[in-house]
């Protein structure tokens, strides 16, 4: 019985030996991992503008009145420039008391109130950017942030950059596979990301400001860069 059992065990081992070797090959596939990048440039066609108004007055009522008067002039300016009212937001208001410390009496003394308000404008005609900023300052705006430029085609431009990154990764993988004497198989895994934060636009320098041009003409947007990166893993097909 012992000899017969040993003989059967040998037969079973021979029968399953090819399957075990094949499973071992599947557990360790031949792959190549690469990265790729892509970039697309485009002219911005949107600008997000934040105009701030701040007033310091002895009473809250005086401060609020001063701020409200300036905001009214700014809103009139947006209407004059024919900016869609739906793209203008002027709801945010902040009120803060202002104190000084009286060392003699060891107590705070109320000096007055600081009232501030912001007008946020989404500008869809960049030709209006210079006139809006310059005339807003003339209207009493005393806090102007650098406009943030953006594109209405952001999503499609990001996808275009991602497509270029995938193509770059494939070419990198093909180069490695060819150098290793193999062919490139199908993609196993693919992940990536894209980025193009809104770009601040600065006014052109003093040299341009001194040129014989209107102040609003000294604003000039540059191209935006939409970039993407991907990581990809491909199968390697080794031919005999």
C-alpha positions as CSV (number, residue, x, y, z in Angstrom):
1,X,0.0,0.0,0.0
2,X,2.8,2.3,0.8
3,X,4.4,1.9,-2.7
4,X,1.0,2.4,-4.4
5,X,0.3,5.6,-2.5
6,X,3.7,7.0,-3.4
7,X,3.1,6.1,-7.1
8,X,-0.3,7.9,-7.0
9,X,1.3,11.0,-5.4
10,X,3.9,11.1,-8.1
11,X,1.3,11.0,-10.8
12,X,-0.7,13.8,-9.2
13,X,2.4,15.9,-8.9
14,X,3.2,15.4,-12.6
15,X,-0.3,16.2,-13.6
16,X,-0.5,19.5,-11.8
17,X,3.1,20.6,-12.4
18,X,2.3,22.6,-15.6
19,X,-0.6,24.4,-13.9
20,X,1.6,25.5,-11.0
21,X,4.3,26.9,-13.2
22,X,1.7,28.8,-15.3
23,X,0.1,30.3,-12.2
24,X,3.5,31.5,-11.0
25,X,4.0,33.3,-14.3
26,X,0.6,35.0,-14.1
27,X,1.4,36.2,-10.5
28,X,4.4,38.1,-11.9
29,X,3.3,39.9,-15.1
30,X,5.8,41.7,-17.2
31,X,4.8,45.4,-17.1
32,X,6.3,48.9,-17.5
33,X,5.3,51.9,-15.5
34,X,5.8,55.4,-16.9
35,X,4.6,59.0,-16.4
36,X,3.5,61.6,-19.0
37,X,2.8,65.3,-19.1
38,X,0.8,67.6,-21.3
39,X,0.2,71.3,-21.6
40,X,-2.2,73.6,-23.4
41,X,-2.0,77.4,-23.7
42,X,-5.0,79.5,-24.2
43,X,-6.0,83.2,-23.9
44,X,-8.2,84.0,-20.9
45,X,-11.6,85.3,-21.6
46,X,-12.9,85.8,-18.0
47,X,-11.7,88.0,-15.2
48,X,-12.8,87.8,-11.5
49,X,-12.5,91.3,-10.0
50,X,-12.9,92.2,-6.4
51,X,-13.3,95.9,-5.5
52,X,-13.2,96.9,-1.9
53,X,-14.5,100.0,-0.1
54,X,-13.5,100.9,3.5
55,X,-14.4,103.9,5.6
56,X,-13.4,104.9,9.1
57,X,-15.9,107.3,10.8
58,X,-16.7,108.3,14.4
59,X,-20.1,106.6,14.2
60,X,-21.3,103.5,12.5
61,X,-24.0,105.3,10.6
62,X,-21.5,107.7,9.1
63,X,-19.2,104.9,8.1
64,X,-22.0,102.9,6.5
65,X,-23.3,105.9,4.7
66,X,-19.9,106.7,3.2
67,X,-19.4,103.1,2.1
68,X,-22.9,102.8,0.6
69,X,-22.4,106.0,-1.4
70,X,-19.2,104.6,-3.0
71,X,-20.8,101.2,-3.7
72,X,-23.7,102.9,-5.4
73,X,-21.3,104.7,-7.7
74,X,-19.5,101.4,-8.5
75,X,-22.8,99.7,-9.3
76,X,-23.8,102.6,-11.5
77,X,-20.4,102.2,-13.2
78,X,-21.1,98.5,-13.9
79,X,-24.4,99.4,-15.4
80,X,-22.7,102.1,-17.5
81,X,-20.3,99.4,-18.8
82,X,-23.3,97.2,-19.6
83,X,-22.1,94.4,-17.3
84,X,-24.9,91.9,-16.6
85,X,-26.2,92.5,-13.0
86,X,-26.2,88.8,-12.5
87,X,-22.4,88.9,-12.6
88,X,-22.1,91.6,-10.0
89,X,-22.3,90.7,-6.2
90,X,-22.2,93.4,-3.6
91,X,-23.7,91.8,-0.6
92,X,-20.8,91.3,1.8
93,X,-20.5,93.9,4.5
94,X,-18.1,94.0,7.6
95,X,-18.4,96.3,10.6
96,X,-15.7,96.6,13.2
97,X,-15.3,99.0,16.1
98,X,-11.9,100.7,16.4
99,X,-10.4,101.3,19.8
100,X,-7.3,102.8,21.3
101,X,-5.8,102.1,24.7
102,X,-5.8,104.9,27.3
103,X,-2.8,104.2,29.5
104,X,-3.8,106.7,32.1
105,X,-7.3,105.3,32.7
106,X,-6.2,101.8,31.9
107,X,-9.1,101.2,29.6
108,X,-10.1,101.1,25.9
109,X,-11.5,104.2,24.2
110,X,-13.8,103.9,21.3
111,X,-12.5,105.9,18.3
112,X,-15.1,105.0,15.8
113,X,-16.1,102.3,13.4
114,X,-14.6,100.7,10.3
115,X,-17.1,99.6,7.7
116,X,-16.0,97.7,4.6
117,X,-17.8,96.2,1.7
118,X,-16.7,94.3,-1.4
119,X,-18.1,94.3,-4.9
120,X,-17.3,91.2,-6.9
121,X,-17.6,91.3,-10.6
122,X,-17.2,88.4,-13.1
123,X,-16.1,90.2,-16.3
124,X,-16.7,88.3,-19.6
125,X,-15.3,91.1,-21.8
126,X,-11.7,91.7,-21.0
127,X,-11.7,94.9,-23.0
128,X,-13.7,96.4,-20.0
129,X,-11.1,95.4,-17.4
130,X,-9.0,98.5,-17.6
131,X,-12.0,101.0,-17.6
132,X,-13.6,99.1,-14.7
133,X,-10.6,99.2,-12.5
134,X,-9.6,102.8,-13.3
135,X,-13.0,104.3,-13.0
136,X,-13.8,102.3,-9.9
137,X,-10.8,103.9,-8.1
138,X,-12.1,107.3,-9.3
139,X,-15.5,106.4,-7.8
140,X,-13.9,105.9,-4.4
141,X,-12.8,102.3,-4.3
142,X,-9.8,102.1,-2.0
143,X,-9.0,98.3,-2.1
144,X,-8.4,96.6,-5.4
145,X,-7.1,93.1,-5.7
146,X,-5.3,91.8,-8.7
147,X,-7.9,90.4,-11.2
148,X,-7.9,86.6,-11.5
149,X,-8.0,85.5,-15.1
150,X,-9.8,82.4,-16.2
151,X,-11.2,80.7,-19.3
152,X,-14.8,79.7,-20.1
153,X,-13.3,76.7,-21.8
154,X,-11.6,75.5,-18.7
155,X,-13.0,71.9,-18.7
156,X,-12.3,71.2,-22.4
157,X,-8.8,72.7,-22.1
158,X,-8.1,70.5,-19.1
159,X,-9.3,67.4,-21.0
160,X,-7.1,68.4,-23.9
161,X,-4.0,68.6,-21.6
162,X,-4.9,65.2,-20.1
163,X,-5.1,63.7,-23.6
164,X,-1.7,65.0,-24.4
165,X,-0.3,63.6,-21.1
166,X,-1.7,60.1,-21.9
167,X,-0.2,60.2,-25.4
168,X,3.2,61.3,-23.9
169,X,3.0,58.4,-21.4
170,X,2.2,55.9,-24.2
171,X,5.2,57.1,-26.3
172,X,7.5,56.9,-23.2
173,X,6.3,53.3,-22.6
174,X,6.8,52.3,-26.3
175,X,10.4,53.7,-26.1
176,X,11.2,51.6,-23.1
177,X,9.5,48.5,-24.4
178,X,11.4,48.8,-27.8
179,X,14.7,49.3,-26.0
180,X,14.0,46.1,-23.9
181,X,13.2,44.0,-27.0
182,X,9.5,43.8,-26.2
183,X,6.2,45.1,-27.5
184,X,3.8,47.3,-25.7
185,X,0.6,45.6,-24.5
186,X,-2.6,47.1,-23.2
187,X,-2.7,49.6,-20.4
188,X,-3.3,48.1,-16.9
189,X,-3.7,51.2,-14.7
190,X,-4.0,54.9,-15.5
191,X,-4.3,57.9,-13.2
192,X,-3.6,61.5,-13.5
193,X,-4.5,65.1,-12.5
194,X,-4.7,68.5,-14.2
195,X,-4.1,72.0,-12.9
196,X,-4.7,75.6,-14.0
197,X,-5.5,77.9,-11.1
198,X,-6.9,81.3,-12.1
199,X,-4.0,83.5,-13.0
200,X,-3.5,87.0,-11.4
201,X,-3.1,89.7,-13.9
202,X,-0.8,92.6,-12.9
203,X,-0.8,96.1,-14.4
204,X,2.1,96.7,-16.8
205,X,5.1,98.5,-15.4
206,X,5.8,102.2,-14.9
207,X,7.5,102.4,-18.3
208,X,4.2,101.5,-20.0
209,X,2.2,103.7,-17.6
210,X,4.3,106.7,-18.8
211,X,3.6,105.9,-22.4
212,X,1.1,108.0,-24.4
213,X,-1.9,105.8,-23.7
214,X,-5.0,105.9,-21.5
215,X,-4.4,104.4,-18.0
216,X,-7.0,101.6,-18.7
217,X,-4.9,100.5,-21.7
218,X,-2.0,99.5,-19.5
219,X,-3.7,96.2,-18.6
220,X,-2.7,93.3,-20.8
221,X,-3.5,89.6,-20.1
222,X,-1.1,86.8,-21.0
223,X,-1.7,83.2,-21.9
224,X,-3.0,80.7,-19.4
225,X,-1.2,77.3,-19.1
226,X,-3.4,74.2,-18.5
227,X,-1.2,71.3,-17.5
228,X,-1.8,67.6,-16.7
229,X,0.3,64.7,-15.5
230,X,-0.5,60.9,-15.6
231,X,1.0,57.7,-14.4
232,X,0.4,54.6,-16.4
233,X,1.2,50.9,-16.3
234,X,1.3,48.9,-19.5
235,X,1.8,45.2,-20.2
236,X,5.0,44.1,-21.9
237,X,4.6,41.5,-24.6
238,X,7.9,39.5,-25.0
239,X,8.1,37.7,-28.3
240,X,10.2,34.6,-28.6
